[in-house]
Amino acid sequence: MNEEPTLLECVNRLHMMSLFPERFPGLTAEQIGQLRLALETINQAIEDVDSILWDRPEQNIEPPGMEFGG
């Protein structure tokens, strides 16, 4: 039974193929360009999510802290 790769595994493989295309001789220059574009898109999406969740005070979730009662 083949297991589907996780998203992280796919992104890691994509990153390796983009950085070290010589290790993947079957890739064409066009495919390498597409890989790099895909990585840029993924990085932009991560930045967008980060800014949506953490750069807006109303969305910030404060980590749980210790409360001292009195």
N, C-alpha and C positions, 0 to 999 in steps of 0.2 A: 504494500500500500504506500503510495507516494503522499507525503505531507506537503501541503502548500507552504511556500516560504513566507515568513513573517514580513511585515512592512519594513522593519528594521533590516532584515537580511537583504531585501531587495534594494533598499537605499544604499547599504554598504557595498553591495556588488556593483551597483550603478556608479558609485563613487570610485571604486577601484578601477573599473573599466574606463572611466573618464580620465583619471590621473595617470594610469599606466596602460595606454592603448597598445603598447608594444607587446604586452602579455597576452593580448587577444588578437592574433594576427588575422582573424576572419572579419574583423570590423573594417568597414569602409570609412573614408573621411566623412562622408555624410552621416553615417551612424554615430561616429564620435561627436560630431556637431550636435546631433539630436540628443545624445547622452548629456552633454554639457548644458544644453538648453533645459532638459528635464531637471537637472540638478539645480539650476538657477530658479526654476519654477518652484521646486520643493523648498529651497531656502527662503524664497519670498513668502510662501505659505506659512512656514514656521515663524517668520518675523511678524506676519500679519496676526497669527494666533497669539503670539506673545504680546503684541501691542494691544490687541482686543482684551485680553485677560488681565494684563498687569499694568498697562500704562494709563488706565482709567481708574481713578480713585473709587468710583462707585462699584467697580468690579473686583477690586482688590479684596482678597480673602486673607485676613490676618491669621498667622499661624497660632495654634493654641498655646497659651502661656499659663504660667502658674498663677493662680489667684490666691491672695492671702486674705482670709476673712478676719473680721474683728469683732 
